[in-house]
Amino acid sequence: MDLAKKPALSVAPRGLRKPTREQALEAVRTLLAWAGDDPDREGLVETPRRVVEAFDEWFSGYAEDPGKLLGKTFEDVEGYDDIVMLRDIEVESHCEHHMAPFLGKAYVAYVPIDRVVGISKLARVVEVFARRLQNQETLTRQIAQTIEAGLAPRGVAVLIDAEHQCMTTRGVHHRHVSTITTNFTGVFKTDQAMQERFLNFCSRK
């Protein structure tokens, strides 16, 4: 299905039966043994617990609805109708193909019509979607789509610049290669000058 026709993704799929903590612990033990090590040796005895706790943190975005973060807005903007932008938002996510981390920065902007949202909420939208198994293209679109649906602005712009460990620590083993993805809606898509302003803000030090 075309992402542009889908509602902003919010929570984990309905009806998905989540395994128990004990099943998760045993799954980690199985992987340790499959890798060729002894899950019962001293250095690995606590590893399943640590991995499960890490998963709780890394993938906490499945339990949150990013759309709700934009529910409280402020209409007292005194006619402000220009770019509102957050730069250098930390992105810590995991590739859905190899479960390897990809790390980078997100740049998010919108042009309000008659209301704005607290700026920390934009960073939280990025964080919630990043804390799921992702590919960067989908992550970029989901962020833009959620802001578009939640704020109904004149336009939204999102750029993510990230390095993927599935490329640097396995496969082709190319380090220091980053991937850039963008998504533009509204005036950022139709007005070249607005798009260029956004991109200039992204590159400004």
C-alpha positions in Angstrom: 0.0 0.0 0.0 1.2 3.5 -0.8 2.4 5.2 2.4 0.9 8.4 1.2 -2.6 6.9 1.5 -2.0 5.3 4.9 -2.8 7.0 8.2 0.2 7.8 10.3 1.5 4.7 12.0 0.9 4.8 15.7 1.3 1.6 17.7 2.2 -2.1 17.2 -0.1 -4.2 15.0 -3.3 -5.1 16.7 -3.7 -8.8 17.7 0.1 -9.5 17.8 0.8 -11.9 20.6 3.8 -10.8 22.5 6.0 -13.6 23.8 6.7 -13.8 27.5 9.8 -12.5 29.1 11.0 -16.1 29.7 10.5 -16.9 26.0 12.6 -13.9 25.1 15.3 -14.9 27.5 15.4 -18.4 26.1 15.6 -17.0 22.6 18.7 -15.0 23.4 20.3 -18.1 25.0 19.5 -20.0 21.8 21.2 -17.4 19.7 24.3 -17.4 22.0 24.6 -21.1 21.6 24.0 -20.9 17.8 26.9 -18.4 17.6 29.1 -21.1 19.1 29.4 -20.0 22.7 28.2 -21.4 26.0 25.3 -19.5 27.4 26.1 -20.8 30.9 29.7 -19.6 31.1 30.3 -16.8 33.6 30.6 -13.9 31.1 27.3 -14.8 29.4 25.0 -15.9 32.2 23.5 -12.4 32.6 23.6 -11.6 28.9 20.0 -12.7 28.1 18.6 -10.5 30.8 20.7 -7.5 29.6 19.7 -8.1 26.0 16.0 -8.2 26.9 16.3 -5.1 28.9 18.1 -3.4 26.0 15.3 -4.5 23.6 12.7 -2.9 26.0 14.6 0.4 25.5 15.6 0.2 21.9 12.0 -0.8 20.7 9.9 1.1 23.2 8.4 3.0 20.3 6.0 0.2 19.6 4.1 1.0 22.8 3.7 4.7 22.1 1.4 6.6 19.7 3.3 9.5 18.1 0.1 11.1 16.9 -1.0 11.8 20.4 2.2 13.8 21.0 0.8 16.5 18.7 -2.6 16.6 20.4 -1.9 19.8 22.4 -1.3 22.8 20.2 -1.1 26.6 20.7 -3.1 29.0 18.6 -1.6 32.2 19.9 1.0 32.6 17.2 0.2 36.2 16.3 0.2 35.5 12.6 3.5 33.7 12.4 3.6 31.9 9.1 7.3 31.0 8.4 9.5 28.0 9.1 9.6 26.3 12.5 12.5 23.9 12.5 14.5 21.6 14.7 18.0 20.6 13.7 20.3 17.9 14.8 17.8 15.6 16.4 19.5 12.4 17.5 18.4 9.4 15.5 19.1 6.0 17.1 17.3 3.2 15.3 17.7 -0.4 14.1 17.6 -1.7 10.6 14.7 -4.0 10.1 16.7 -6.2 7.7 19.6 -7.1 10.0 18.6 -5.5 13.4 21.9 -3.5 13.2 21.9 0.1 14.5 21.8 3.1 12.3 22.7 6.4 13.9 22.5 10.0 12.7 20.6 13.2 12.8 17.1 14.3 11.8 16.1 17.8 10.6 12.4 18.6 10.9 10.5 21.7 9.8 6.9 22.8 9.2 5.1 26.1 8.3 2.1 26.6 10.6 -1.2 28.1 9.4 -2.8 29.0 12.7 -1.3 26.8 15.4 2.1 25.4 16.6 3.2 22.6 18.8 5.8 22.5 21.6 9.1 21.9 19.9 10.1 19.0 22.1 7.1 17.1 20.7 8.6 17.1 17.2 11.8 15.5 18.6 9.6 13.0 20.5 7.8 12.0 17.2 11.3 11.3 15.7 12.3 9.3 18.8 9.1 7.2 18.9 9.3 6.1 15.3 13.1 5.5 15.5 12.6 3.2 18.5 11.1 0.5 16.2 12.6 -1.7 13.5 12.9 0.6 10.6 14.3 1.4 7.2 15.4 5.0 6.8 13.0 5.8 3.9 10.0 4.7 5.9 11.1 6.4 9.0 11.5 9.7 7.1 8.0 9.4 5.6 6.3 8.4 8.9 7.7 11.5 10.7 6.5 13.8 7.9 3.1 12.1 7.6 2.5 12.3 11.4 3.3 16.0 11.6 1.1 16.6 8.5 -1.8 14.8 10.0 -1.4 16.3 13.5 -0.9 19.9 12.6 -2.4 20.4 9.1 0.4 22.9 8.3 1.2 24.6 5.0 4.0 22.1 4.6 6.4 19.7 6.3 10.1 18.9 5.5 12.1 16.1 7.0 15.7 15.1 6.3 17.6 12.3 7.9 21.4 11.7 7.6 22.5 8.4 9.1 25.2 5.8 9.1 24.1 2.2 8.9 26.0 -0.5 10.9 24.7 -3.2 8.6 26.9 -1.6 5.9 29.9 -0.7 8.0 30.3 -3.9 10.2 29.1 -6.5 7.7 28.5 -6.9 4.0 30.5 -4.4 2.0 32.3 -3.0 5.1 32.3 0.6 3.9 32.8 3.0 6.8 31.9 6.7 7.0 29.2 6.4 4.4 26.0 8.1 5.3 22.6 7.8 3.8 20.4 10.9 3.3 16.6 10.7 2.9 14.1 13.5 2.5 10.4 14.0 2.4 8.6 17.2 1.5 4.9 18.1 1.6 2.9 21.3 0.8 5.0 24.4 0.3 8.2 22.6 0.8 7.3 20.4 -2.2 5.8 23.1 -4.4 8.0 26.1 -3.6 11.6 25.6 -4.6 12.8 28.6 -2.6 11.3 27.2 0.6 12.8 23.8 0.0 16.2 25.4 -0.6 15.9 27.5 2.6 15.2 24.3 4.6 18.2 22.5 3.0 20.5 25.5 3.7 19.4 25.5 7.3 20.3 21.7 7.5 23.8 22.4 6.3 24.4 25.5 8.3 26.9 25.1 11.1 
